[in-house]
Amino acid sequence: MVWSAADERFQENLEAAKAYYEQHWTLCVPRSATMLDRPVGQWLSNLRRAGALEGHPEWKAALEAVDEHWDPAWPAEWQRYYAALRKLLTDEENHYDARGHVEALPDGSEVKLGVFLSNNRSRRAKLTTDKLQALAALGLEWAATEGAA
């Protein structure tokens, strides 16, 4: 087996990305984010650029295996809010307790999950199909129901 320096760097950065995902539930990280002494935010930002993964389908598959939304079609901020909501909803102690919950994100910003949910529910008709599917996968019935408001 031939091992390239680029593949070795990718694997090292992928391990840092996995560690970041374990803590924050998303690879849609701020550009300044680091993990395991690696600039994982800048690395992922570079990989999101058009053509960056050309010739490396195995790299893309490895990133998608960690987080299928590592390169979302929607804005990064929405993905970070979604990840914080997903984490809260899967935590048995706080299940569906998004009212008033504020989640601190690694970039120093805060997510008011109740506001995020309320805004998305009231703007349901304007949400893209993939956003609705992602929210419905969390068990939010209003996202899965046709014509729900």
WORALIN-V580093 format. One record per backbone hydrogen bond with DSSP energy under -1.0 kcal/mol. CO is the residue of the C=O (numbers start at 1). NH is the residue of the N-H. Records with the same first field share a line. If there is no record, write none. Layout:
CO=NH  NH
This chain:
4=8
5=9
6=10
7=11
8=12
9=13
10=14
11=15
12=16
13=17
14=18
15=19
16=20
17=21
18=22
19=23
20=24
21=25
27=29
30=33
33=41
35=38
38=35  40
39=43
40=44
41=45
42=46
43=47
44=48
49=52
51=54
53=56
56=60
57=61
58=62
59=63
60=64
61=65
63=67
67=70
75=79
76=80
77=81
78=82
79=83
80=84
81=85
82=86
83=87
84=88
85=89
86=90
94=97
98=101
101=113
103=111
105=108
109=105
111=103  113
112=116
113=117
114=118
115=119
116=120
117=121
118=122
119=123
121=124
123=126
124=127
128=132
129=133
130=134
131=135
132=136
133=137
135=140
136=139
139=141
140=143
141=145
145=148
